[in-house]
Amino acid sequence: MVGTKQLNRTYQPINSYGVIGDCHSTVLISPDGSVDWGCLPDFDSSAIFCRLLDVERGGYFQLSPTAETIPGSQRYLRGSNVLQTRFASTEGEIVLTDFMPVETLSAWPYRGLNNNTWTREDGSCHCLVRIVECTHGELPVTMTLKVTPSYAAAPSEITLVPDRGAYISGEQNVALAIIGSHLLPSFSMHVTDDAEDTHHSIVANVTLSEGERLLFVVGMGRTARAARRLVEEELHERNFDAELARTLHCWRTWISQCSYTGPYVDWVQRSALVLKMMTYAPTGAIVAAPTTSLPEEMGGLRNWDYRYTWLRDATFTLYALNVLGFTDESRAFIRWLRNLAYADGEDLQIMYGIRGERQLPEKTLAHLSGYCGSQPVRIGNDAARQNQMDVFGEVLDCIHLYRRQGGFERYGEQLEGPLWQMMRSLVEHVCAHWQEPDCGIWEVRGELRHFVYSKVMCWVALDRGIRAAEQLGLDADLPRWRMTRDHIRADILINGYDTTIGAFTQSYGDSVLDASNLLLPLVGFIAPDDPRMRSTVDRIMENLTDSHGFVFRYRTGDTDDGLAGSEGTFAICTFWLIDNLAMQGRVVEARALFERLLRYAGRLGLFSEEIDSHNDVALGNYPQAYTHIALINSAYNLRKAEIRMSEHHTDPVIAAIRLQKQQ
């Protein structure tokens, strides 16, 4: 598995972290019991824990045995995003249970744009709950809480509250409630006095015997006064045992609706739980990943902030969830999309903040050293200003799928009205602008080009708009739409396929291979067994993979993407290759590659964006929605391919071997 090799004495491997969340934000927890990344109360809040990006300066919240030699082992409680870490030695055993309370995971109430999370439905704050319990023998335990507001850029002041906990005041106000400490005589707490560290830590020590436990709860207050009130009253008044039971029930009830029952069901369900965790309950938006600046190359500068809603990533997420039978998320996202303030396609951005923010200015945090020294650390993302024509096809395809699966009828809604007006304006925009160059799916920061995938998704935009208008009798200029759709297709087949190399290329006029073209049969542009698609797959396998068969999105040395450095293989692109192999009947190859790729997940089944298989490390932001989307789709497509073979009354493996020999 990726992550078993020691990267650095002080940094944990990216995919060694467990992740918990409440559909408002997430935190990352290492196997040694340390919360090393946390933006509370929302995905895009300033980080109060950022040890992940600077092991010396960044804050963290660690609970573990005082003896540092005891390793921890992590697991998720069945069907949930509740994480347990177990520490065992000859002297005793303790279990750390981490969760963020949730009330419901079905039909989130839409609360409108420009909203954020401070209180739950019952008026109490969203929080992180850590329960440490001794299950055998006796062990000394240490808690260290180092809060570093505003990505460790702002000062803070700590105030201890006897028998209650502490609160930290400053630009962000944090409450720590310690529940049960008054029952344990060995408990002690103090504030460190380290002159070299501008942010002091709260340290608590206690020896737990079998059956004894403590609860440590962190919540956020709008003001220092609110944080103090949380410590002194509100957090101590809540029944967190009942909230843990309710949280487990919510996650398990939600995942029980998963309709997938084929092979790799545990992997599929874990991916679905990850994707659900990255939805933002107040608005229905979906983040690409809950982290920023985890590097695509160790020590490199390809470090980006993914805590926003890319329309492309979000629609891919909804496609995967729809495949599994989940539709509430699509309904919430489409409603969020419809309420974005734009009059026509001219105003549609490729990405937004989770409340619909349009301005996401990119800044560098020069005071942070970056993960394993990978700088710069960035917040915000200038890609929000890019023109990427593929996004129109992805949005319209998302609505098309939702309609095709009966989403509107299920909720007593119709496509007609404002939503169709929006769709029609997007189609009209594509008609007017599809011949223009853009930045492409990979958000290159170099010269604008005529990217093949962008053109294909313009074709998808027209195709999905035409289908809706034809099937529902909606108002549209169908003759012009059909003519434009046909024109786009012909243009791509003439200019986007290089007969010399036998492959669809990255952009018009070049011979660069690009893994995004593996999506062409998946969106219905071309049949998977078309000779042009077969040869494209073969060229990608020959020239765009590493020694494990994992796929690069493109070779950074073959094209100018406006950035220095290189990157790892993209897990999502490898899953796209698996999809193509399965659709071509090459099931044995597809399954072998699928299982090989699964071995590069972390121990909890979570994936980052990229893999450096040569050095056995995960790269990029984590957990990555893109990767888990693709895992779900590939498991589903493998299952479909095997069913097709079994319908011919032939063993799937034997049939696949015979088919490949015929080819």
C-alpha positions as CSV (number, residue, x, y, z in Angstrom):
1,M,0.0,0.0,0.0
2,V,1.1,3.6,-0.6
3,G,2.4,5.2,2.5
4,T,4.3,2.4,4.1
5,K,7.6,4.0,3.3
6,Q,8.9,6.7,5.6
7,L,8.8,10.0,3.7
8,N,10.2,12.2,6.3
9,R,10.9,11.9,10.0
10,T,8.2,14.4,10.9
11,Y,5.6,14.2,8.1
12,Q,3.0,11.5,7.8
13,P,2.3,9.9,4.4
14,I,-0.7,11.7,2.8
15,N,-3.0,8.7,2.6
16,S,-2.2,7.4,6.1
17,Y,-4.8,9.8,7.4
18,G,-8.3,9.0,8.5
19,V,-10.9,11.6,7.6
20,I,-14.1,12.4,9.4
21,G,-16.8,15.1,8.7
22,D,-20.3,16.3,9.1
23,C,-21.1,17.6,5.6
24,H,-19.9,21.1,6.7
25,S,-16.2,20.4,7.1
26,T,-13.7,17.6,7.7
27,V,-10.6,16.9,9.7
28,L,-7.7,14.6,9.0
29,I,-6.4,12.3,11.8
30,S,-3.1,10.5,11.6
31,P,-2.6,6.9,13.0
32,D,-0.8,8.4,16.0
33,G,-4.0,10.2,17.1
34,S,-3.2,13.7,15.8
35,V,-5.6,16.0,14.0
36,D,-3.2,17.6,11.6
37,W,-5.6,19.4,9.4
38,G,-8.9,21.1,10.3
39,C,-10.8,24.0,8.9
40,L,-13.8,24.7,11.1
41,P,-16.7,25.3,11.0
42,D,-16.7,25.1,7.2
43,F,-14.6,23.5,4.4
44,D,-13.3,26.9,3.4
45,S,-12.7,28.4,6.9
46,S,-9.2,29.3,7.9
47,A,-7.4,26.3,9.2
48,I,-6.9,26.1,13.0
49,F,-4.9,22.9,12.6
50,C,-2.3,22.9,9.8
51,R,0.5,20.7,10.9
52,L,-0.1,18.9,7.6
53,L,1.5,21.9,5.9
54,D,4.1,22.9,8.4
55,V,5.1,20.4,11.1
56,E,6.8,23.0,13.2
57,R,4.5,26.0,13.0
58,G,1.1,24.4,12.3
59,G,-1.4,23.5,14.9
60,Y,-2.7,20.1,15.8
61,F,-4.8,18.2,18.4
62,Q,-3.2,14.9,19.5
63,L,-4.6,12.2,21.8
64,S,-2.4,9.2,22.3
65,P,-0.6,7.1,24.9
66,T,2.2,9.0,26.6
67,A,4.6,6.3,25.5
68,E,5.3,7.3,21.9
69,T,6.5,3.8,20.9
70,I,2.9,2.4,20.8
71,P,1.7,2.4,17.2
72,G,-2.0,3.1,16.5
73,S,-4.2,1.1,14.1
74,Q,-7.3,2.8,12.5
75,R,-10.6,1.6,11.2
76,Y,-14.0,3.1,10.4
77,L,-17.0,1.7,12.3
78,R,-19.1,-0.3,9.9
79,G,-21.0,1.8,7.4
80,S,-20.0,5.2,8.8
81,N,-17.5,8.0,8.8
82,V,-16.8,7.4,12.5
83,L,-13.1,6.6,13.0
84,Q,-11.5,4.5,15.7
85,T,-7.8,4.3,16.6
86,R,-6.6,1.5,18.8
87,F,-3.4,1.7,20.8
88,A,-2.3,-1.6,22.5
89,S,0.7,-2.6,24.6
90,T,1.5,-5.2,27.3
91,E,0.4,-2.7,29.9
92,G,-3.0,-1.9,28.5
93,E,-5.1,-0.8,25.6
94,I,-7.0,2.4,24.8
95,V,-9.5,3.1,22.0
96,L,-9.9,6.6,20.5
97,T,-13.3,7.2,18.8
98,D,-13.5,10.4,16.7
99,F,-16.6,11.8,15.0
100,M,-18.3,15.0,14.0
101,P,-22.0,14.8,15.0
102,V,-24.7,14.8,12.3
103,E,-28.4,15.0,12.6
104,T,-29.6,13.7,9.3
105,L,-28.1,12.7,5.9
106,S,-31.3,12.8,3.8
107,A,-32.9,15.7,2.1
108,W,-30.8,18.5,3.5
109,P,-32.8,21.7,4.0
110,Y,-31.7,24.2,1.5
111,R,-30.8,27.4,3.4
112,G,-29.7,29.6,0.5
113,L,-26.5,31.2,-0.7
114,N,-24.2,33.4,1.4
115,N,-24.7,31.2,4.4
116,N,-22.3,29.4,6.6
117,T,-22.2,27.0,9.5
118,W,-22.1,28.0,13.1
119,T,-25.1,26.2,14.7
120,R,-27.0,23.0,14.2
121,E,-30.8,22.7,13.9
122,D,-31.1,22.4,17.6
123,G,-29.1,25.7,18.1
124,S,-25.9,24.0,19.4
125,C,-22.5,24.3,17.6
126,H,-21.0,21.9,15.1
127,C,-18.0,20.3,16.8
128,L,-15.3,17.6,16.8
129,V,-15.8,14.9,19.5
130,R,-12.9,12.7,20.7
131,I,-13.7,9.9,23.2
132,V,-10.7,8.1,24.7
133,E,-11.4,4.9,26.7
134,C,-9.2,2.3,28.4
135,T,-10.5,-1.2,27.4
136,H,-7.8,-3.2,29.1
137,G,-5.1,-2.7,31.8
138,E,-3.8,0.8,32.4
139,L,-2.1,3.4,30.2
140,P,-1.0,7.0,30.7
141,V,-2.5,9.3,28.0
142,T,-1.4,12.7,26.8
143,M,-3.5,15.3,25.1
144,T,-1.8,18.2,23.2
145,L,-3.9,21.0,21.7
146,K,-2.1,23.6,19.7
147,V,-4.5,26.0,17.9
148,T,-2.9,28.2,15.2
149,P,-5.6,30.5,13.9
150,S,-5.7,31.7,10.3
151,Y,-3.3,29.2,9.0
152,A,-0.8,29.9,11.9
153,A,-0.6,33.6,10.8
154,A,-2.5,35.1,13.7
155,P,-1.8,35.2,17.5
156,S,-4.1,33.7,20.1
157,E,-4.6,33.7,23.8
158,I,-5.4,30.7,26.0
159,T,-7.6,30.8,29.0
160,L,-8.0,27.6,31.2
161,V,-11.4,27.0,32.8
162,P,-11.0,24.6,35.8
163,D,-12.9,21.3,35.6
164,R,-14.3,22.4,32.2
165,G,-11.5,22.8,29.7
166,A,-10.2,26.0,28.0
167,Y,-10.9,28.5,25.3
168,I,-8.6,30.1,22.8
169,S,-9.4,33.6,21.6
170,G,-8.1,35.7,18.7
171,E,-9.0,35.9,15.0
172,Q,-10.7,32.5,15.5
173,N,-12.2,31.5,18.8
174,V,-12.0,27.9,19.8
175,A,-13.6,26.0,22.7
176,L,-12.2,22.9,24.3
177,A,-14.5,21.1,26.7
178,I,-13.1,18.1,28.7
179,I,-15.9,16.0,30.0
180,G,-15.3,13.6,32.9
181,S,-11.9,14.9,34.1
182,H,-13.2,15.7,37.5
183,L,-13.8,12.0,38.1
184,L,-10.1,11.1,37.6
185,P,-7.7,12.2,40.3
186,S,-4.7,11.7,38.0
187,F,-5.9,14.3,35.5
188,S,-3.8,17.5,35.2
189,M,-3.7,20.3,32.6
190,H,-1.3,23.2,31.9
191,V,-0.2,25.6,29.1
192,T,3.2,25.3,27.7
193,D,5.6,28.2,27.9
194,D,7.9,27.9,24.9
195,A,9.6,31.1,24.0
196,E,10.4,29.9,20.5
197,D,6.8,29.1,19.7
198,T,4.4,32.0,19.2
199,H,1.4,29.6,19.7
200,H,1.4,27.9,23.0
201,S,-0.2,24.5,23.6
202,I,-2.6,23.1,26.1
203,V,-1.2,19.8,27.5
204,A,-3.3,17.4,29.6
205,N,-2.1,14.2,31.3
206,V,-4.1,11.4,32.8
207,T,-3.7,7.7,33.5
208,L,-6.7,5.6,32.4
209,S,-7.6,2.3,33.9
210,E,-9.9,-0.3,32.4
211,G,-13.4,1.1,32.0
212,E,-12.3,4.8,32.5
213,R,-12.7,7.3,29.7
214,L,-12.7,11.0,28.9
215,L,-14.4,13.1,26.2
216,F,-12.5,16.0,24.5
217,V,-14.8,18.3,22.4
218,V,-13.7,21.2,20.2
219,G,-16.2,23.7,19.0
220,M,-16.0,27.1,17.3
221,G,-17.5,30.4,18.6
222,R,-18.1,33.6,16.7
223,T,-16.6,35.5,19.6
224,A,-14.4,34.8,22.5
225,R,-17.4,35.2,24.7
226,A,-19.3,32.6,22.7
227,A,-16.3,30.2,22.9
228,R,-16.2,30.6,26.7
229,R,-19.9,29.9,27.0
230,L,-19.4,26.7,25.0
231,V,-16.7,25.6,27.5
232,E,-18.6,26.6,30.6
233,E,-22.1,25.5,29.7
234,E,-23.3,24.3,26.2
235,L,-20.8,21.5,25.4
236,H,-21.1,20.0,28.8
237,E,-24.8,19.9,28.6
238,R,-24.9,17.8,25.4
239,N,-25.3,14.0,25.5
240,F,-22.5,12.9,23.2
241,D,-23.1,9.2,23.7
242,A,-26.6,9.8,22.2
243,E,-25.1,12.0,19.4
244,L,-22.6,9.2,18.6
245,A,-25.4,6.7,18.3
246,R,-27.4,9.1,16.2
247,T,-24.4,9.8,13.9
248,L,-23.8,6.1,13.4
249,H,-27.5,5.6,12.6
250,C,-27.5,8.5,10.1
251,W,-24.4,7.2,8.2
252,R,-25.7,3.6,8.2
253,T,-29.2,4.6,7.1
254,W,-27.8,6.6,4.2
255,I,-25.4,4.0,2.9
256,S,-28.1,1.3,3.2
257,Q,-29.8,3.0,0.3
258,C,-26.8,2.1,-2.0
259,S,-28.1,-0.1,-4.8
260,Y,-24.8,-1.6,-5.8
261,T,-24.3,-5.2,-4.8
262,G,-21.5,-6.4,-7.1
263,P,-17.9,-7.1,-6.6
264,Y,-15.8,-4.6,-4.5
265,V,-18.9,-3.5,-2.7
266,D,-16.9,-2.4,0.4
267,W,-14.7,-0.2,-1.8
268,V,-17.7,1.3,-3.5
269,Q,-19.5,2.0,-0.3
270,R,-16.4,3.6,1.3
271,S,-16.0,5.8,-1.7
272,A,-19.7,6.8,-1.5
273,L,-19.3,7.7,2.1
274,V,-16.3,9.9,1.3
275,L,-18.2,11.7,-1.5
276,K,-21.2,12.3,0.8
277,M,-18.8,13.7,3.4
278,M,-17.6,16.3,0.9
279,T,-21.1,17.7,0.2
280,Y,-21.9,21.0,1.9
281,A,-25.2,20.7,3.7
282,P,-26.4,24.3,3.8
283,T,-26.3,24.8,0.1
284,G,-25.8,21.5,-1.7
285,A,-22.4,22.4,-3.1
286,I,-19.7,19.8,-3.3
287,V,-15.9,20.3,-2.7
288,A,-13.3,18.7,-4.9
289,A,-11.2,17.9,-1.8
290,P,-11.1,19.2,1.8
291,T,-7.4,20.2,1.7
292,T,-5.1,22.6,0.0
293,S,-1.6,22.5,-1.3
294,L,-0.8,18.8,-0.9
295,P,1.8,18.5,-3.7
296,E,1.5,16.8,-7.0
297,E,5.3,16.5,-6.9
298,M,7.4,16.3,-3.7
299,G,9.1,19.7,-3.3
300,G,7.3,21.0,-6.4
301,L,5.1,24.0,-7.0
302,R,2.0,22.3,-8.3
303,N,0.1,22.8,-5.1
304,W,-3.5,24.0,-5.3
305,D,-6.5,24.8,-3.1
306,Y,-9.3,22.3,-3.8
307,R,-11.8,23.4,-1.1
308,Y,-14.3,24.8,-3.7
309,T,-16.9,23.5,-6.0
310,W,-15.8,22.8,-9.5
311,L,-18.9,22.3,-11.6
312,R,-17.1,19.5,-13.5
313,D,-16.0,17.6,-10.3
314,A,-19.4,18.1,-8.7
315,T,-21.3,16.8,-11.7
316,F,-19.0,13.7,-11.9
317,T,-19.7,13.2,-8.2
318,L,-23.4,13.3,-8.8
319,Y,-23.1,10.9,-11.7
320,A,-21.4,8.3,-9.4
321,L,-23.9,8.8,-6.6
322,N,-26.8,8.5,-9.1
323,V,-25.3,5.2,-10.3
324,L,-25.6,3.9,-6.8
325,G,-29.2,5.1,-6.4
326,F,-28.6,8.4,-4.4
327,T,-30.6,11.3,-5.9
328,D,-31.1,13.7,-3.0
329,E,-27.6,15.1,-3.6
330,S,-28.4,15.8,-7.3
331,R,-31.6,17.6,-6.3
332,A,-29.7,19.8,-3.8
333,F,-26.9,20.6,-6.2
334,I,-29.2,21.5,-9.1
335,R,-31.1,23.8,-6.8
336,W,-27.8,25.4,-5.7
337,L,-26.8,25.7,-9.4
338,R,-30.1,27.3,-10.4
339,N,-29.7,29.9,-7.7
340,L,-26.3,31.1,-8.8
341,A,-26.7,34.7,-9.9
342,Y,-26.0,34.5,-13.7
343,A,-28.2,35.6,-16.5
344,D,-26.8,33.4,-19.2
345,G,-23.8,31.3,-20.2
346,E,-21.6,34.3,-20.4
347,D,-21.6,34.5,-16.6
348,L,-21.1,30.8,-15.8
349,Q,-17.8,30.1,-14.0
350,I,-16.0,26.8,-13.9
351,M,-16.0,26.9,-10.1
352,Y,-17.5,28.7,-7.1
353,G,-17.2,28.9,-3.4
354,I,-19.5,26.6,-1.4
355,R,-22.0,29.4,-0.9
356,G,-21.8,30.5,-4.5
357,E,-18.9,33.0,-4.2
358,R,-17.5,34.0,-7.5
359,Q,-14.3,35.7,-6.4
360,L,-11.7,33.2,-5.1
361,P,-8.5,35.2,-5.2
362,E,-5.4,33.1,-5.0
363,K,-2.8,33.9,-2.3
364,T,0.4,32.4,-1.1
365,L,1.1,31.7,2.6
366,A,4.8,32.2,2.6
367,H,5.2,31.6,6.3
368,L,4.2,27.9,5.9
369,S,6.9,25.5,4.7
370,G,4.5,23.2,2.9
371,Y,4.1,19.4,3.1
372,C,7.6,17.9,3.2
373,G,8.9,21.3,2.1
374,S,6.6,21.7,-0.9
375,Q,6.0,25.3,-1.6
376,P,4.1,27.5,-2.2
377,V,1.2,26.9,0.1
378,R,-1.9,28.5,-1.6
379,I,-5.4,29.5,-0.6
380,G,-7.9,30.5,-3.1
381,N,-7.7,29.5,-6.8
382,D,-7.2,31.7,-9.8
383,A,-8.6,28.9,-12.0
384,A,-12.0,30.4,-11.2
385,R,-11.3,33.0,-13.8
386,Q,-10.5,30.6,-16.6
387,N,-12.6,29.7,-19.6
388,Q,-13.2,26.0,-19.8
389,M,-15.8,25.1,-22.4
390,D,-16.2,21.5,-21.2
391,V,-18.1,22.6,-18.1
392,F,-21.2,23.4,-20.1
393,G,-21.5,19.8,-21.3
394,E,-20.9,18.4,-17.8
395,V,-23.6,20.6,-16.2
396,L,-26.1,19.7,-18.9
397,D,-25.2,16.0,-18.7
398,C,-25.7,16.1,-14.9
399,I,-29.3,17.5,-15.4
400,H,-29.9,15.0,-18.2
401,L,-28.9,12.0,-16.0
402,Y,-31.0,13.3,-13.1
403,R,-34.0,13.7,-15.5
404,R,-33.5,10.3,-17.1
405,Q,-33.5,8.5,-13.7
406,G,-36.8,10.1,-12.8
407,G,-35.4,12.7,-10.3
408,F,-37.9,15.4,-11.2
409,E,-40.9,13.1,-11.0
410,R,-39.7,11.6,-7.7
411,Y,-39.9,15.1,-6.1
412,G,-43.0,16.3,-8.0
413,E,-40.9,18.8,-10.0
414,Q,-40.6,19.7,-13.7
415,L,-37.8,20.7,-16.0
416,E,-39.8,23.5,-17.5
417,G,-39.5,27.1,-16.3
418,P,-36.4,28.7,-14.8
419,L,-34.3,25.5,-15.0
420,W,-35.0,25.0,-18.7
421,Q,-34.3,28.7,-19.3
422,M,-30.9,28.2,-17.7
423,M,-30.2,25.1,-19.8
424,R,-31.3,26.8,-23.0
425,S,-29.0,29.7,-22.3
426,L,-26.1,27.3,-21.8
427,V,-26.8,25.6,-25.1
428,E,-27.0,28.9,-26.9
429,H,-23.7,30.0,-25.3
430,V,-22.0,26.8,-26.7
431,C,-23.5,27.4,-30.1
432,A,-21.9,30.9,-30.1
433,H,-18.5,30.0,-28.6
434,W,-17.6,26.4,-29.2
435,Q,-15.0,27.4,-31.9
436,E,-13.0,29.4,-29.4
437,P,-9.9,28.1,-27.6
438,D,-9.9,27.6,-23.9
439,C,-7.8,26.4,-20.9
440,G,-9.1,22.8,-21.0
441,I,-10.0,20.2,-18.4
442,W,-6.6,20.3,-16.8
443,E,-6.6,24.1,-16.3
444,V,-3.4,24.8,-18.1
445,R,-1.9,28.2,-17.3
446,G,-0.2,28.5,-20.7
447,E,-1.6,29.5,-24.1
448,L,-5.2,28.9,-24.9
449,R,-5.8,26.0,-27.3
450,H,-8.5,24.0,-29.0
451,F,-8.6,21.1,-26.6
452,V,-10.3,18.0,-28.0
453,Y,-12.1,17.1,-24.7
454,S,-13.5,20.7,-24.5
455,K,-14.9,20.3,-28.0
456,V,-16.4,16.9,-27.2
457,M,-18.2,18.3,-24.2
458,C,-19.5,21.1,-26.3
459,W,-21.0,18.3,-28.4
460,V,-22.4,16.8,-25.2
461,A,-24.0,20.1,-24.3
462,L,-25.9,20.3,-27.6
463,D,-26.8,16.6,-27.5
464,R,-28.3,16.8,-24.0
465,G,-30.2,20.0,-24.7
466,I,-31.6,18.5,-27.9
467,R,-32.7,15.3,-26.1
468,A,-34.5,17.3,-23.4
469,A,-36.3,19.5,-25.9
470,E,-37.3,16.6,-28.1
471,Q,-38.5,14.4,-25.4
472,L,-40.4,17.0,-23.4
473,G,-41.5,19.3,-26.2
474,L,-39.7,22.3,-24.8
475,D,-39.1,25.6,-26.6
476,A,-35.8,25.4,-28.5
477,D,-34.2,26.2,-31.8
478,L,-33.8,22.5,-32.6
479,P,-32.8,22.8,-36.3
480,R,-29.9,25.1,-35.4
481,W,-28.9,23.0,-32.4
482,R,-28.9,19.8,-34.4
483,M,-26.8,21.4,-37.2
484,T,-24.3,22.8,-34.6
485,R,-24.0,19.4,-32.9
486,D,-23.3,17.7,-36.2
487,H,-20.7,20.4,-37.1
488,I,-18.9,20.0,-33.8
489,R,-18.7,16.2,-34.2
490,A,-17.3,16.5,-37.8
491,D,-14.8,19.1,-36.7
492,I,-13.5,16.9,-33.9
493,L,-13.1,13.8,-36.1
494,I,-11.3,15.8,-38.7
495,N,-9.0,17.9,-36.4
496,G,-8.9,16.0,-33.2
497,Y,-7.7,12.6,-34.5
498,D,-4.1,12.1,-35.7
499,T,-4.0,9.3,-38.3
500,T,-0.2,9.2,-38.1
501,I,-0.1,8.2,-34.4
502,G,-3.5,6.6,-34.5
503,A,-5.0,8.5,-31.5
504,F,-7.2,11.4,-30.5
505,T,-4.8,14.2,-29.4
506,Q,-4.7,16.7,-26.6
507,S,-5.6,19.6,-28.9
508,Y,-6.0,20.5,-32.6
509,G,-2.7,20.5,-34.5
510,D,-0.5,18.6,-32.0
511,S,0.4,15.0,-31.5
512,V,0.3,15.0,-27.7
513,L,-1.6,12.2,-26.0
514,D,-4.1,13.2,-23.3
515,A,-5.9,10.8,-20.9
516,S,-9.1,13.0,-21.0
517,N,-9.8,11.4,-24.4
518,L,-10.5,8.2,-22.5
519,L,-13.8,9.9,-21.6
520,L,-15.0,10.0,-25.2
521,P,-16.9,6.7,-25.2
522,L,-18.1,7.3,-21.6
523,V,-20.0,10.4,-22.7
524,G,-21.4,8.7,-25.8
525,F,-19.4,10.7,-28.4
526,I,-17.9,7.5,-30.0
527,A,-18.4,3.8,-29.6
528,P,-15.9,2.1,-27.3
529,D,-15.1,-0.5,-30.0
530,D,-14.7,2.1,-32.8
531,P,-11.2,1.5,-34.4
532,R,-10.2,5.1,-33.6
533,M,-11.0,4.6,-29.9
534,R,-9.3,1.2,-29.8
535,S,-6.1,2.7,-31.2
536,T,-6.3,5.7,-28.8
537,V,-6.5,3.3,-25.9
538,D,-3.6,1.3,-27.2
539,R,-1.4,4.4,-27.7
540,I,-2.2,5.6,-24.2
541,M,-1.3,2.3,-22.8
542,E,2.0,2.3,-24.7
543,N,3.1,5.8,-24.2
544,L,1.2,7.4,-21.3
545,T,1.6,4.9,-18.5
546,D,4.2,4.0,-15.9
547,S,5.6,0.6,-15.2
548,H,2.5,-0.4,-13.3
549,G,0.2,0.6,-16.1
550,F,-1.0,3.7,-14.2
551,V,-1.9,6.6,-16.5
552,F,-0.5,10.1,-16.6
553,R,-3.0,12.8,-17.6
554,Y,-0.3,13.9,-20.2
555,R,3.4,14.0,-20.3
556,T,4.4,17.4,-18.8
557,G,7.5,17.4,-21.0
558,D,5.5,17.0,-24.2
559,T,3.3,20.1,-23.8
560,D,3.5,23.6,-22.3
561,D,1.0,23.8,-19.4
562,G,2.5,27.0,-18.1
563,L,4.1,25.4,-15.0
564,A,7.5,23.9,-14.1
565,G,8.0,20.5,-12.7
566,S,6.4,17.1,-13.2
567,E,3.6,15.1,-11.4
568,G,2.5,11.6,-10.6
569,T,0.1,9.4,-12.4
570,F,-3.6,10.4,-12.0
571,A,-5.7,7.8,-10.3
572,I,-8.9,9.0,-12.1
573,C,-7.2,8.6,-15.5
574,T,-6.2,5.0,-14.7
575,F,-9.8,4.3,-13.8
576,W,-10.9,5.7,-17.1
577,L,-8.5,3.3,-18.8
578,I,-10.1,0.5,-16.8
579,D,-13.6,1.6,-18.0
580,N,-12.4,1.6,-21.7
581,L,-10.9,-1.9,-21.4
582,A,-14.1,-3.2,-19.8
583,M,-16.3,-1.6,-22.4
584,Q,-14.1,-3.2,-25.1
585,G,-14.5,-6.6,-23.6
586,R,-10.9,-6.7,-22.3
587,V,-12.2,-7.6,-18.8
588,V,-9.2,-9.7,-17.7
589,E,-6.9,-6.7,-18.3
590,A,-9.4,-4.3,-16.8
591,R,-9.8,-6.3,-13.6
592,A,-6.1,-6.8,-13.2
593,L,-5.4,-3.1,-13.5
594,F,-8.3,-2.3,-11.1
595,E,-7.0,-4.6,-8.4
596,R,-3.5,-3.3,-8.9
597,L,-4.7,0.2,-8.4
598,L,-6.6,-0.6,-5.3
599,R,-3.4,-1.8,-3.6
600,Y,-2.2,1.9,-3.7
601,A,-5.0,3.2,-1.5
602,G,-4.3,3.9,2.1
603,R,-5.1,1.4,4.8
604,L,-8.6,2.9,5.2
605,G,-9.4,2.6,1.5
606,L,-9.0,6.4,0.8
607,F,-7.2,7.8,-2.3
608,S,-5.5,11.1,-3.0
609,E,-5.3,12.6,-6.5
610,E,-2.1,11.1,-7.8
611,I,0.3,8.2,-7.2
612,D,4.1,8.0,-7.5
613,S,4.3,4.3,-7.7
614,H,8.1,4.3,-8.1
615,N,8.6,5.9,-4.7
616,D,5.5,4.3,-3.2
617,V,3.8,7.6,-2.2
618,A,0.4,9.2,-2.6
619,L,0.4,12.8,-4.0
620,G,-2.1,15.6,-4.3
621,N,-5.0,16.7,-2.2
622,Y,-6.8,14.1,-0.1
623,P,-9.3,12.5,0.0
624,Q,-9.9,13.3,-3.7
625,A,-13.5,13.2,-4.9
626,Y,-12.3,12.6,-8.5
627,T,-10.6,9.4,-7.6
628,H,-13.5,8.0,-5.5
629,I,-15.9,8.9,-8.3
630,A,-13.9,7.0,-10.8
631,L,-13.5,3.9,-8.5
632,I,-17.3,3.7,-8.2
633,N,-17.8,4.0,-12.0
634,S,-15.1,1.5,-12.8
635,A,-16.5,-1.1,-10.4
636,Y,-19.9,-0.5,-12.0
637,N,-18.6,-0.8,-15.5
638,L,-16.6,-3.9,-14.7
639,R,-19.8,-5.5,-13.3
640,K,-21.7,-4.5,-16.5
641,A,-19.1,-6.0,-18.7
642,E,-19.2,-9.3,-16.8
643,I,-23.0,-9.4,-16.9
644,R,-22.9,-8.9,-20.7
645,M,-20.6,-11.9,-21.0
646,S,-22.6,-14.1,-18.6
647,E,-25.7,-13.4,-20.7
648,H,-24.0,-15.4,-23.5
649,H,-23.8,-18.3,-21.1
650,T,-20.0,-18.2,-21.0
651,D,-17.7,-17.9,-18.1
652,P,-16.7,-14.2,-18.0
653,V,-12.9,-14.9,-17.7
654,I,-12.9,-17.5,-20.5
655,A,-15.0,-15.3,-22.7
656,A,-12.7,-12.3,-22.2
657,I,-9.7,-14.4,-23.0
658,R,-11.3,-15.7,-26.2
659,L,-12.4,-12.2,-27.2
660,Q,-8.9,-10.8,-26.7
661,K,-7.3,-13.6,-28.8
662,Q,-9.7,-12.7,-31.6
663,Q,-8.5,-9.2,-31.5
